Amino acid sequence: MSQTTTSTVASGAPQVRSTGAALREFFATIVIITCITIGILIYVFILGNPNNFEGGDPRNNPLQGNYLGIAYKGGVLVPIAIGLLLIAITMSIERAITLARATGKMSMEAFVQQIEYLLEYDRIDDALALCDKQRGTVGNVVRETLVRLKQVKDDPKMDREQKVVSIQKALEESLALELPMLEKHMTIIATIVSIATLIGLIGTVLGMIRAFAALATSGAPDAVALATGISEALVNTALGITTSTIATVMYNYFTSRIDDITYRIDEAGYIIVQTFQAKN
């Protein structure tokens, strides 16, 4: 009976890991679908709440000063624009958490300084322990470099230049494995910068078409249709510009953070190589 339980648990463990890996792989898809769905729900049930309109009917004009009703009159592109805004915010939060973990527990500058100090006194094991404590991308890459340093340091089959090349190769290989994690989902944020603006532009064009159609009606222009068209144009423009601005700021911020991380890694690698050459 116990064997069956053990077998079940053992066979179930890979399935749990597989599910977790699948969720990470499709995280972006899940976020996009969820945010667009939430955008639609916000448009229908919050912006389109009958209490926001005259006579309790969303087909009527919004109540005076009711911005939710005005946003609802922005048209069918409003929920998409809201969804893009939510995607930009969600992805920004995810990237902020990921990059915070990548830097490790202590500041990167202090970590590199401590690594330099430990190597100066040939305390490689203590430097490895510090990397285990630091964790994150910086800690992982520096640890792999130190492990290679420890392996080749006293290898009689390799000369000094071969050892240096081997250490540098370990740094490059470990960094190449970590970079995709740092840059993951950045393309989504960059894409939203352009898409949000285009969505706002399309909404503006559709709203102006409706506004000019109201002016072209026979007799007196339909003031309600004219106001609705202008509202659709301005609401979509505002949402598009807002989303694009947020995405642009966050993309530039995360790009600078990634550059800073890679710079610190290169600095640590340079220190490791220079210290090794000075002592050998």
C-alpha positions as CSV (number, residue, x, y, z in Angstrom):
1,M,0.0,0.0,0.0
2,S,2.8,2.4,0.9
3,Q,4.6,1.5,-2.4
4,T,1.6,2.7,-4.3
5,T,1.5,6.0,-2.4
6,T,5.2,6.5,-3.0
7,S,4.8,5.7,-6.6
8,T,2.0,8.1,-6.9
9,V,3.9,10.9,-5.2
10,A,7.0,10.2,-7.3
11,S,5.1,10.1,-10.5
12,G,3.2,13.2,-9.6
13,A,6.2,15.3,-8.8
14,P,7.3,15.8,-12.4
15,Q,3.8,16.7,-13.3
16,V,3.9,19.6,-10.8
17,R,7.2,20.8,-12.1
18,S,5.9,20.5,-15.6
19,T,2.8,22.6,-14.8
20,G,4.9,25.3,-13.1
21,A,7.2,25.4,-16.2
22,A,4.2,25.6,-18.5
23,L,2.7,28.5,-16.5
24,R,6.0,30.4,-16.7
25,E,6.2,29.7,-20.4
26,F,2.7,31.0,-21.1
27,F,2.7,33.8,-18.5
28,A,2.7,36.5,-21.1
29,T,-0.2,34.9,-22.9
30,I,-2.2,34.5,-19.7
31,V,-1.6,38.1,-18.7
32,I,-2.6,39.5,-22.1
33,I,-5.9,37.5,-22.2
34,T,-6.7,38.3,-18.6
35,C,-6.0,42.0,-18.9
36,I,-8.1,42.3,-22.1
37,T,-10.9,40.4,-20.4
38,I,-10.7,42.7,-17.4
39,G,-10.7,45.7,-19.7
40,I,-14.0,44.5,-21.3
41,L,-15.6,43.9,-17.9
42,I,-14.6,47.4,-16.7
43,Y,-16.0,48.9,-19.9
44,V,-19.3,47.0,-19.7
45,F,-20.0,46.9,-15.9
46,I,-18.2,50.0,-14.6
47,L,-18.1,52.6,-17.4
48,G,-21.4,51.3,-18.8
49,N,-23.2,51.3,-15.5
50,P,-26.7,52.8,-16.1
51,N,-26.2,55.1,-13.1
52,N,-23.7,57.0,-15.2
53,F,-26.2,58.1,-17.8
54,E,-29.4,60.2,-18.1
55,G,-32.5,58.2,-17.5
56,G,-30.4,55.2,-16.4
57,D,-29.8,54.2,-20.1
58,P,-26.3,53.9,-21.5
59,R,-27.7,54.9,-24.9
60,N,-28.4,58.4,-23.5
61,N,-25.9,61.1,-22.7
62,P,-23.6,60.8,-19.6
63,L,-24.6,62.7,-16.5
64,Q,-23.0,66.1,-16.3
65,G,-19.5,65.7,-15.0
66,N,-19.6,61.9,-15.0
67,Y,-16.3,60.9,-16.4
68,L,-17.1,57.2,-16.3
69,G,-20.0,57.7,-18.7
70,I,-17.9,60.0,-20.9
71,A,-15.3,57.2,-21.1
72,Y,-17.9,54.7,-22.0
73,K,-18.9,56.9,-25.0
74,G,-15.4,56.5,-26.3
75,G,-16.6,53.4,-28.1
76,V,-15.5,49.8,-28.6
77,L,-11.8,50.5,-28.6
78,V,-11.9,51.7,-25.0
79,P,-11.8,48.2,-23.5
80,I,-8.8,47.3,-25.7
81,A,-7.0,50.5,-24.6
82,I,-7.8,49.7,-20.9
83,G,-6.5,46.2,-21.5
84,L,-3.2,47.5,-22.9
85,L,-2.8,49.8,-19.9
86,L,-3.3,46.9,-17.6
87,I,-0.9,44.8,-19.5
88,A,1.8,47.5,-19.3
89,I,1.3,47.9,-15.6
90,T,1.3,44.1,-15.0
91,M,4.4,43.5,-17.1
92,S,6.1,46.4,-15.4
93,I,5.5,45.0,-12.0
94,E,6.7,41.5,-13.1
95,R,9.9,43.0,-14.6
96,A,10.5,45.1,-11.4
97,I,10.2,42.0,-9.2
98,T,12.5,40.0,-11.5
99,L,15.2,42.6,-11.8
100,A,15.1,43.2,-8.0
101,R,15.7,39.5,-7.5
102,A,18.4,39.6,-10.2
103,T,20.5,42.2,-8.3
104,G,20.6,40.0,-5.2
105,K,20.2,40.7,-1.5
106,M,22.9,43.4,-1.1
107,S,23.7,46.2,-3.4
108,M,25.7,45.2,-6.5
109,E,28.4,47.7,-5.8
110,A,28.9,46.4,-2.2
111,F,28.9,42.8,-3.5
112,V,31.6,43.5,-6.1
113,Q,33.7,45.3,-3.6
114,Q,33.5,42.4,-1.1
115,I,34.4,39.9,-3.9
116,E,37.4,42.0,-4.7
117,Y,38.5,42.1,-1.1
118,L,38.1,38.3,-0.6
119,L,40.0,37.5,-3.8
120,E,42.8,39.9,-2.8
121,Y,43.5,37.6,0.2
122,D,42.9,34.4,-1.9
123,R,39.7,33.5,0.0
124,I,37.9,31.9,-2.9
125,D,35.7,29.7,-0.7
126,D,34.5,32.7,1.3
127,A,33.7,34.5,-2.0
128,L,31.7,31.4,-3.2
129,A,29.8,31.5,0.1
130,L,29.1,35.2,-0.4
131,C,27.7,34.4,-3.9
132,D,25.4,31.8,-2.4
133,K,24.2,34.4,0.1
134,Q,23.8,37.1,-2.6
135,R,21.9,35.0,-5.1
136,G,20.3,36.6,-8.1
137,T,21.8,37.0,-11.6
138,V,24.9,38.8,-10.4
139,G,25.6,36.2,-7.7
140,N,25.0,33.3,-10.0
141,V,27.3,34.5,-12.8
142,V,30.1,35.5,-10.4
143,R,29.8,32.1,-8.6
144,E,30.2,30.2,-11.9
145,T,33.2,32.3,-12.7
146,L,34.8,31.6,-9.3
147,V,34.1,27.9,-9.6
148,R,36.0,27.9,-12.9
149,L,38.8,29.9,-11.3
150,K,39.1,27.4,-8.5
151,Q,39.1,24.5,-11.0
152,V,41.9,25.9,-13.3
153,K,43.9,27.7,-10.7
154,D,46.2,24.8,-9.8
155,D,45.8,22.8,-13.0
156,P,49.3,21.9,-14.2
157,K,48.0,21.0,-17.7
158,M,47.1,24.6,-18.5
159,D,49.3,27.6,-18.9
160,R,48.4,31.1,-17.6
161,E,46.8,32.3,-20.8
162,Q,44.6,29.2,-21.1
163,K,43.4,29.6,-17.5
164,V,42.5,33.3,-18.2
165,V,40.6,32.3,-21.4
166,S,38.8,29.5,-19.5
167,I,37.7,31.9,-16.7
168,Q,36.5,34.5,-19.2
169,K,34.6,31.8,-21.1
170,A,32.8,30.7,-17.9
171,L,31.8,34.3,-17.3
172,E,30.5,34.7,-20.8
173,E,28.6,31.4,-20.8
174,S,26.9,32.0,-17.5
175,L,26.0,35.5,-18.5
176,A,24.5,34.3,-21.8
177,L,22.3,31.9,-19.8
178,E,21.1,34.7,-17.4
179,L,20.4,37.5,-20.0
180,P,17.3,36.0,-21.5
181,M,15.7,36.0,-18.1
182,L,16.5,39.6,-17.6
183,E,15.2,40.7,-21.1
184,K,12.1,38.4,-21.1
185,H,8.8,40.3,-21.7
186,M,10.7,43.5,-22.6
187,T,9.4,43.2,-26.2
188,I,5.8,43.2,-24.9
189,I,6.4,46.5,-23.1
190,A,8.2,47.9,-26.2
191,T,5.3,46.8,-28.5
192,I,2.7,48.4,-26.3
193,V,4.5,51.7,-26.7
194,S,3.5,51.7,-30.4
195,I,0.3,49.7,-30.2
196,A,-1.3,51.9,-27.6
197,T,-0.6,55.0,-29.7
198,L,-2.0,53.4,-32.8
199,I,-5.2,52.3,-30.9
200,G,-5.6,55.8,-29.7
201,L,-5.1,57.1,-33.2
202,I,-7.7,54.7,-34.7
203,G,-10.2,55.7,-32.0
204,T,-9.5,59.4,-32.8
205,V,-10.1,58.8,-36.5
206,L,-13.4,56.8,-35.8
207,G,-14.6,59.5,-33.4
208,M,-13.9,62.3,-35.9
209,I,-15.7,60.3,-38.7
210,R,-18.7,60.2,-36.4
211,A,-18.4,63.9,-35.6
212,F,-18.2,64.9,-39.3
213,A,-21.1,62.5,-40.1
214,A,-23.2,64.4,-37.5
215,L,-22.2,67.7,-39.2
216,A,-23.2,66.3,-42.6
217,T,-26.7,65.4,-41.7
218,S,-29.5,67.3,-43.4
219,G,-30.9,70.2,-41.6
220,A,-29.5,71.2,-38.2
221,P,-26.4,69.1,-37.2
222,D,-27.1,66.4,-34.6
223,A,-25.4,67.9,-31.5
224,V,-25.6,64.6,-29.6
225,A,-23.9,62.6,-32.3
226,L,-21.3,65.4,-32.7
227,A,-20.5,65.3,-29.0
228,T,-20.4,61.5,-29.0
229,G,-17.9,61.5,-31.9
230,I,-15.7,64.1,-30.2
231,S,-15.9,62.2,-27.0
232,E,-14.8,58.9,-28.7
233,A,-11.9,60.7,-30.3
234,L,-10.6,62.4,-27.1
235,V,-11.1,59.4,-24.8
236,N,-9.2,57.0,-27.0
237,T,-6.4,59.6,-27.5
238,A,-6.1,60.1,-23.8
239,L,-5.9,56.4,-23.0
240,G,-3.5,55.7,-25.9
241,I,-1.1,58.5,-24.9
242,T,-1.3,57.6,-21.2
243,T,-0.5,53.9,-21.8
244,S,2.3,54.7,-24.3
245,T,3.9,57.1,-21.8
246,I,3.8,54.6,-19.0
247,A,5.2,51.8,-21.2
248,T,8.0,54.1,-22.6
249,V,9.1,55.2,-19.1
250,M,9.1,51.7,-17.7
251,Y,10.9,50.2,-20.8
252,N,13.7,52.8,-20.5
253,Y,13.9,52.3,-16.8
254,F,14.2,48.5,-17.1
255,T,16.7,48.8,-19.9
256,S,18.9,51.0,-17.8
257,R,18.6,48.5,-14.9
258,I,19.6,45.6,-17.2
259,D,22.6,47.6,-18.4
260,D,23.6,48.3,-14.9
261,I,23.4,44.6,-13.9
262,T,25.5,43.5,-16.9
263,Y,28.0,46.3,-16.2
264,R,28.4,45.1,-12.6
265,I,28.9,41.5,-13.8
266,D,31.5,42.6,-16.3
267,E,33.2,44.6,-13.5
268,A,33.3,41.6,-11.3
269,G,34.6,39.4,-14.1
270,Y,37.4,41.9,-14.8
271,I,38.3,42.0,-11.1
272,I,38.5,38.2,-11.0
273,V,40.7,38.0,-14.0
274,Q,43.0,40.8,-13.0
275,T,43.4,39.4,-9.5
276,F,44.2,36.0,-10.9
277,Q,46.8,37.4,-13.3
278,A,48.4,39.5,-10.5
279,K,48.8,36.4,-8.3
280,N,50.0,34.0,-10.9
